Amino acid sequence: MYRPIRLCLLGVLLLQGCTEITQVVPERFVTPDNPFCRALYQHNDWLDAAVTTESRWGLPLHIALAEVNVPIGTEASEYINPASSDWEEYRLATENWAGSFSEIETALDYLGWHAQMASQRNSLSMEQAGKLYIAARIGHGGLYRLEYNPDLLLARQAEKVDMRANKYRDDLKYCPRIRERAGSFFRLPF
């Protein structure tokens, strides 16, 4: 008599357990729907380099990626095109003799270093993506001289960098715990 009741009770508990299935994969490993976040999740080297730049130099992740000016994950022969004098100064300051424009880690590290120098020398904020872009392209002195002799093409490119940085900042709101994911040993390959 008690056996059928126990079996019914066990069946009800099993059915209830099946209706409340919880997520098995932790939230930090779920690929988001946002294309920007998905690209960062798929290209760990870009994410690691951007987060390292942010923590080392203070350049926000979204601004560093906006200045690179290629879609995340794209292989390029040159990610940046810095003024030669600034590139040499970067190499001396960081002792990164083997670094190259074609390595995303070096490109983002250079942008972070250059942004920090631009904030000191030209009183720029780390949030002024367009002006930081111009400073990285024409050098610190070039940015100062640009106030008197503006280059319209470069100004348009800087506006695009500003818009891209704002879009990336908004997109980052949909990337759950993205900074914690950077440098993590265990990452699912999406």
N, C-alpha and C positions, 0 to 999 in steps of 0.2 A: 504494500500500500504506500509506503513512504518512498519507494524507489521511483515510481512514475512522477511523483511531485518533485523529487530531486532532479530528475532528468529534465522536467519542464523548466524548473528554475535555472538549471545549467544552460538550457537552450535559450532562455530569455536573456541571460547574461552574455552569452556569446553573440546573440543578435544585436544587443545594445552596444557591445564593443565594436562590432563591424560598422555600425552607423556613425560612430564618432572617430573616424580615422584621422589621426593627427599627422602633421608633416614630419617625415623622418629625417630629411636633410636639414641641417642647421641653416638658419636664415642667411648667414654670411656666404653660403655656397650656392644659393639660388640665383640663377641668372635673371636679371631684371628685364622687363619689357622695353625699357628705354634704350634706343640704339647707342647712345653715347656710353652708357653704363655697360652694355653688352660688349662694346668694343674694348673697353678697359679690362673687363673680365677675361676676354679672349686673348689679350696681348699683355701678359703679365710683365714683360720687360718694360713696356711703356708706363704701366701703373707704378712699378717699383721705382723707375727713374724719376717720375713726377713727384711721388711722395718723398723720395730722398732729397730732391731739390727743394721741396717745400720745407722739410725739417732742417736742412743744412743752411739754406740761404734766406728762407722766409718768403719766397715767391709762391703765391697760391697756386695750387695744382691746376685750376681752370685757366689761369693766365699763362702759365708755362706751356700748356698744351695748345692754347689759342695762338701763341706766337710761333709755334712750329709750322703752322700753315699747311699741313697735309693731313689727310684722314688718319685716324689712329690705326696703327698696324701697317701702314704703307712703308714699303722699302724704298729708300731714296738714296741717291748718291750724295746729296747734301741736305740736311734738315734745316740748317741755318746758313746764312751768308754774312758773317760778321765783318766789321772793319778789321783789316789786317793788324793794325796797331793794337786794337783791343784784344784780338785773339792772342797775340804774343804776350800781352800783359796778363791775360788769363792763364796762359801756360806757365808763366813765371810765378804767378801768385799761388797757383794750385799744384804746381809741379806735375801737371798732367801732360807729359811730353808725348805719350803715345796716343792721346785722344785725337779723334777725327770727327769731321762734320757728319760723316755717314753713320755714326753710332748715336743712337737716341739718348743713351745715358750721358755721353759727353755733350751733346747738343743742349739737353735740358740743364745740365750742370752749368754750362757756360751761360745760359740765359738767366739762371738763378744768381750766379756770381755777378753778371753784368747788371742785373736789376738792383742788386745791393749796392754796387758802385754808383749806379745812376741815382739811387735814392740819396746817397751821400753827396755826390758831386753836383747833381742838378736839382736837388730837393724834390724828387718825384716820389709819389706814394707807390707802394707795391700793388695797388689796385688800379693804377693808370695804365692799362694794357696797351693802348695805342701809343702813348708816349714812350713806354718802355720798348715797344717794338721799333719805333723810330731810332731810339738811342742804340739799340742792338744792331740795327742796319747801318747807320752812318757814324756811329761812335759818339762819345760823350760831347766832344767839342762840336760835332756836327749838329747835335740836338740844340745846343746853345745858339749856333749860327742860323738854324732853321727858323727861329723866331723872326728873323729879319729878312730871310730869303726863302719862303716856303716852296716846297716841291709838291705840286698838286697830286701826282701819281702816288707818292709816298704817303701823303695825307689821306688819300682814299684807301690805301692798303691799311693804314693805321685805324681808320674807321671800321673796316671789316674785322680787324683783330679785336677791337672793342666790342663789336656786336657778337663775334664768336665767343669771346670771353664771358659776356653776359649770358649767352645761351648755355655755355658749359657750366657756369655757376648754377643756373636754374636746373639743368639736367642732373647735377650732382646731388640734388635733393632727393632724387629717385634711386640713388645708388646706396643700398643698405650697407653700412659699415665698410665702405670701400677702402678707407685708410687702414683699417685693421687687416684687410685682405693682403695689402702690399707686404711683401717680404715673408709671407706665411709659407712655411715649409709644405704644409698639406693643402693643396688646392685641386679642386676637381677640374680636369681639362675640358672646358666647354668649347 
